[in-house]
Amino acid sequence: CTPGYITHYICQKTIRDTVVDKFNKVKNWQCSDFEELKENIEYGNREARVEANEIINSIRICDPAVGSGHFLVSALNELIAIKSELRVLQDRQELPKRIKEYDVRVEYDELVISDEDGDTFKYNPSDPSSQKIQEALFEEKRNIIENCLFGVDLNPKSVEICRLRLWIE
């Protein structure tokens, strides 16, 4: 199994570069890096956020030796962190609203959610705003797993382990 810091680094470097390239192609932009891309995203405009999510969700990632699925889980976390950093992560309402009161990032190959004060998010089912965040993250993960992440392996048991690991996510 590849150590987490390695899969995190590989995902962060390659996926962010891929996101920049994808936006440059679709929007005919000339962003040279992720920081420049962040400056071009119109996160205050709902239609622009929806389009940005569609562009990110059009990326396909395949692990040709999936093993336990560690790389794909790292890719899943990185895609969600990218959406948060670009400020296009949205809830699941009919007219989606941006999730702006929380920061979602990857630390030590784990998804970390914190509020504007830096306090770690704790799910509280009786709190409607907490429920909104949990539902949004669940739907984001489900959508990315079903449409963006692919893996193959010579060992069929590895594929089953990977599927289980993604299901747990």
C-alpha positions as CSV (number, residue, x, y, z in Angstrom):
1,C,0.0,0.0,0.0
2,T,1.3,3.4,-1.0
3,P,1.8,5.7,2.1
4,G,-0.8,8.5,2.5
5,Y,1.6,11.4,2.1
6,I,2.6,10.0,-1.3
7,T,-0.9,9.5,-2.6
8,H,-1.9,12.9,-1.3
9,Y,1.1,14.6,-3.0
10,I,0.5,12.8,-6.3
11,C,-3.2,13.7,-6.2
12,Q,-2.7,17.3,-5.2
13,K,-0.1,17.9,-7.9
14,T,-1.7,16.1,-10.8
15,I,-5.4,16.8,-10.2
16,R,-4.9,20.5,-9.6
17,D,-2.9,20.8,-12.8
18,T,-5.6,18.8,-14.6
19,V,-8.3,21.2,-13.2
20,V,-6.4,24.2,-14.5
21,D,-6.0,22.6,-17.9
22,K,-9.7,21.7,-18.0
23,F,-10.8,25.2,-17.2
24,N,-8.4,26.6,-19.7
25,K,-9.8,24.4,-22.5
26,V,-13.5,24.8,-21.6
27,K,-13.4,28.5,-20.8
28,N,-10.6,29.4,-23.2
29,W,-8.6,30.9,-20.3
30,Q,-4.9,31.1,-20.0
31,C,-4.4,30.4,-16.3
32,S,-0.9,29.3,-15.6
33,D,-1.5,27.7,-12.2
34,F,-4.2,26.9,-9.6
35,E,-3.8,30.3,-7.8
36,E,-4.5,32.2,-11.0
37,L,-7.5,29.9,-11.6
38,K,-8.9,30.8,-8.2
39,E,-8.8,34.5,-9.2
40,N,-10.9,33.8,-12.4
41,I,-13.7,31.8,-10.8
42,E,-16.9,33.8,-10.3
43,Y,-18.0,32.0,-7.2
44,G,-20.6,34.7,-6.4
45,N,-22.6,33.8,-9.4
46,R,-24.7,30.6,-9.1
47,E,-24.6,29.8,-12.8
48,A,-20.8,30.2,-12.8
49,R,-20.6,27.9,-9.8
50,V,-22.8,25.3,-11.4
51,E,-20.6,25.4,-14.5
52,A,-17.4,25.2,-12.5
53,N,-18.8,22.1,-10.7
54,E,-19.7,20.6,-14.1
55,I,-16.1,21.2,-15.4
56,I,-14.6,19.6,-12.3
57,N,-17.0,16.7,-12.4
58,S,-16.1,16.0,-16.1
59,I,-12.6,15.0,-15.0
60,R,-12.0,11.2,-15.1
61,I,-9.4,9.5,-12.9
62,C,-8.4,5.9,-13.4
63,D,-6.1,3.9,-11.2
64,P,-4.8,1.0,-13.4
65,A,-3.6,-1.0,-10.3
66,V,-6.2,0.0,-7.8
67,G,-5.3,-2.4,-5.0
68,S,-7.2,-1.2,-1.9
69,G,-8.3,2.0,-3.5
70,H,-6.1,4.3,-1.4
71,F,-5.2,6.5,-4.5
72,L,-8.9,6.9,-5.5
73,V,-9.9,7.9,-1.9
74,S,-7.1,10.5,-2.0
75,A,-8.4,11.7,-5.4
76,L,-11.9,11.9,-4.0
77,N,-10.8,14.0,-1.1
78,E,-8.7,16.2,-3.3
79,L,-11.6,16.9,-5.7
80,I,-13.8,18.0,-2.8
81,A,-11.0,20.2,-1.4
82,I,-10.5,21.8,-4.8
83,K,-14.2,22.7,-5.0
84,S,-14.0,24.2,-1.5
85,E,-10.8,26.2,-2.3
86,L,-12.3,27.5,-5.6
87,R,-15.4,28.4,-3.5
88,V,-17.8,26.5,-5.7
89,L,-18.8,23.8,-3.2
90,Q,-22.5,24.0,-3.0
91,D,-25.4,22.4,-1.1
92,R,-28.1,20.2,-2.7
93,Q,-31.0,22.6,-2.9
94,E,-32.9,23.2,-6.1
95,L,-31.2,26.5,-6.4
96,P,-27.8,25.6,-4.8
97,K,-26.1,27.9,-2.4
98,R,-22.4,28.1,-1.8
99,I,-21.0,26.5,1.3
100,K,-19.1,29.4,2.5
101,E,-19.1,29.1,6.3
102,Y,-16.8,26.0,6.2
103,D,-13.4,25.3,4.8
104,V,-12.8,21.8,3.4
105,R,-9.1,20.7,3.0
106,V,-6.9,17.7,3.0
107,E,-4.5,17.2,5.9
108,Y,-2.5,14.0,6.3
109,D,-4.5,12.4,3.5
110,E,-7.8,13.0,5.3
111,L,-10.6,15.4,4.6
112,V,-10.8,18.1,7.3
113,I,-13.8,20.4,7.6
114,S,-13.5,23.5,9.8
115,D,-15.5,26.7,10.3
116,E,-14.3,30.3,9.8
117,D,-12.8,30.2,13.3
118,G,-10.7,27.1,12.5
119,D,-12.8,24.8,14.7
120,T,-13.3,21.3,13.4
121,F,-16.8,20.5,12.1
122,K,-18.7,18.1,14.2
123,Y,-21.9,16.6,12.8
124,N,-25.0,17.3,14.8
125,P,-28.2,15.7,13.3
126,S,-30.4,18.1,15.2
127,D,-28.7,21.2,13.7
128,P,-30.1,22.1,10.2
129,S,-26.9,23.8,9.1
130,S,-24.9,20.8,10.2
131,Q,-27.3,18.5,8.3
132,K,-26.9,20.7,5.2
133,I,-23.1,20.3,5.2
134,Q,-23.3,16.6,5.8
135,E,-25.9,16.1,3.0
136,A,-23.8,18.3,0.6
137,L,-20.6,16.3,1.3
138,F,-22.4,13.0,1.0
139,E,-23.9,14.0,-2.4
140,E,-20.5,15.4,-3.6
141,K,-18.8,12.2,-2.7
142,R,-21.5,10.0,-4.2
143,N,-21.4,11.9,-7.5
144,I,-17.6,11.9,-7.7
145,I,-17.4,8.2,-6.9
146,E,-20.1,7.2,-9.4
147,N,-18.9,9.4,-12.3
148,C,-15.2,10.5,-11.9
149,L,-13.3,7.6,-10.3
150,F,-12.4,4.4,-12.0
151,G,-10.1,1.6,-11.0
152,V,-9.0,-1.8,-12.4
153,D,-6.8,-4.5,-11.0
154,L,-5.7,-8.0,-12.0
155,N,-6.9,-9.3,-8.7
156,P,-10.7,-9.2,-8.5
157,K,-10.5,-9.2,-4.7
158,S,-8.6,-5.9,-4.8
159,V,-11.4,-4.4,-6.9
160,E,-14.0,-5.5,-4.3
161,I,-11.9,-4.1,-1.5
162,C,-11.6,-0.8,-3.4
163,R,-15.4,-0.7,-4.0
164,L,-16.0,-1.3,-0.2
165,R,-13.5,1.4,0.7
166,L,-15.2,3.9,-1.6
167,W,-18.6,2.8,-0.3
168,I,-17.5,3.5,3.3
169,E,-16.3,7.0,2.2
